[in-house]
Amino acid sequence: MREIQRLAASVHSSSIIVDDATNIGLGTEYMQYRINKAQSIEGAYKLYRGLSNGIYYRKIKACADRLRADPDSMQPLRDMVK
């Protein structure tokens, strides 16, 4: 499990992520891996980046709620990572 976290951290801090679409695509693949391992979406978010305190789940849930209201906007995704 630590290996996937190291890999995700190195990709996130590299120059591979050059645009929003690439960032979202890689993030989606990473979360699918976590969902498969945890066998639940809630469990995957609780383990996201090695933290089990639920902070990422709350941030992502709030972002999802904003995206439902304006699905064509990238701004909620940008705001989430501030």
Stockholm file with secondary structure:
# STOCKHOLM 1.0

chainA/1-82         MREIQRLAASVHSSSIIVDDATNIGLGTEYMQYRINKAQSIEGAYKLYRGLSNGIYYRKIKACADRLRADPDSMQPLRDMVK
#=GR chainA/1-82 SS CHHHHHHHHHHHTSTTCCSHHHHHHHHHHHHHHHHHHHTSHHHHHHTGGGCCSSHHHHHHHHHHHHHHHCTTCSHHHHHHTC
#=GC SS_cons        CHHHHHHHHHHHTSTTCCSHHHHHHHHHHHHHHHHHHHTSHHHHHHTGGGCCSSHHHHHHHHHHHHHHHCTTCSHHHHHHTC
//
